[in-house]
């Protein structure tokens, strides 16, 4: 990673696609791959790096990957989509995405978390809202 966010995102997507084509079942990325890893020091200025592009850009990138049929039943993609839709104020779509994620999840703890997030996904409510 370097400081070119678009190049880093494209590189990460290419690596994920390559790993999937080689049969990878689980692919883990550094939590914020848009910039160099900065969590080795505590500095509040780094919070600004947490999401520079915003949820609309993240949803567009996720939608571009969604054309890959192998992701149709990939629960984390649906959970991420639900979160992004909710943050964009698209509560109805978020609820449907949470329903899909919940239906794909076998772990009762993760299901409970997703069900809680779904209950909070009223139209226009941010995650954790009082809806």
Helices and strands as residue ranges (DSSP letters): H 5-21, G 44-49, H 55-66, G 69-71, H 75-87, H 91-104, H 108-119
